Amino acid sequence: MDRTLENFITVLRRSGVRVSVSETMDAVRGVELSGYEDRQLVKDFLAVSLAKSQPEKQIFENCFEISSTLKAWAARMLFLRIRSEYLQNI
């Protein structure tokens, strides 16, 4: 599992959201399909996979906003772009 996603799920669990193994796998598949490029799409995939009740949805929103600061997001995008360029040149 991607370290970024693993960390986010850990934050959700520590914040009181019950996330099962099957829900985690659904989230992983969603991110694999979407990639990280479209922040809203990633957020939507994760929300449907991980937040079930209204209180969990609010916790999810708070955790997602905190977890995706501009600096962290920019660093991740830079990494993905460099990795993509590298893989195209192999």
N, C-alpha and C positions, 0 to 999 in steps of 0.2 A: 504494500500500500504506500502511496505517496506520503512523504513525511508531513507536508503541509496539511493534507486531509486528516492524517492520523492525529496531528496536534489539535486540529479544530474539533474533532470528535471527542478528544480527551477533555477539551475545554467545556464542550456541551455536557458531557457526563459529570464533570466536577461542578457544573452549574445546576445540576438537578434534572437534566433531560435523560430519560432512559433510552439508550440506543442499543438495539440488539445487533448480533452478528449479521443477521440477514439484512437489516436496515443499513448497516455499514457497507455490506457488499453492494447493495442497491446504489448507495452514494458513490462508491468507487466506480461502478459501471457508468453512472451518469457523468462523472467527471472525465472518465476515459472517452466517452462519446463527445462531450462538449469541448474538452480541453479547458485551459484556464484563461483563454484570451477574452472571452465575453463574461465579464463579472456578473452581470444580471442573470445570464443563463446558468452559470455555476450556482449562484445563490438560489435560483428556482429549483434546480435539480436537488440540491442539498435540502432545501426546505421541505419538499414533498417526501423525501426519503427519511428525514430525521426528526421532524417536528410534527407531532400528532395532535396534541390538544392545544387549545388557545394559550394557556400559560407557557407551554413548551415553544409555541411559535414566537411568543414575545421574548423568551430567553434566547431562542435562536437568532432573532433579529439583533438583539443586543450583542451577542457573542460574535455574530458575523461582522457587524460594524466595527467592533473593537479589534477583531482578528485581522481585518483587511485594511490596515492603515495604508496610506498612500506610499510610504517608503517601502513597506514590505511588498506591496503589490508591484511597484515599479521594479524592485529587485527581482521578483519572480518573472516578470515579463522579459526583462533583460536576459535572464538565464535561459528562458525558453527560446528566445530569438537566437541567441548564440548557439544553443544546442541544435536547433533546427538548421541553421546555416552549416554547422559542422557536419551533421548527418547528411545533408545534401551534397557535401563535398567528398564523402567517402566513396 
